Amino acid sequence: QILMLSGIGPKEQLKQNGIEVLKDLPGVGENLQDHPAAVVSFECPTNQRGISVTSKIRIPGTTLPHPAPVLEWLLQKTGPLCSTGCDH
């Protein structure tokens, strides 16, 4: 939608909606699909907590970011910060 409101998309559809055509690009706004997801939460025993990606990027016992994963990502583009973020 943002592209089309900016004038990028199928020429005829943009013109029908009074949008100035900057780039005729058929296919914009087509074949959109939802990506359903489900969150499943459960409580772990205390001795097994802290095994998520989120826990690996924080200083243990705090919510402060740990510098090691940040440096690993900055220097090597690897590590837990390469996660999709689908971790709670």
Disulfide bonds with the S-S distance in Angstrom:
none
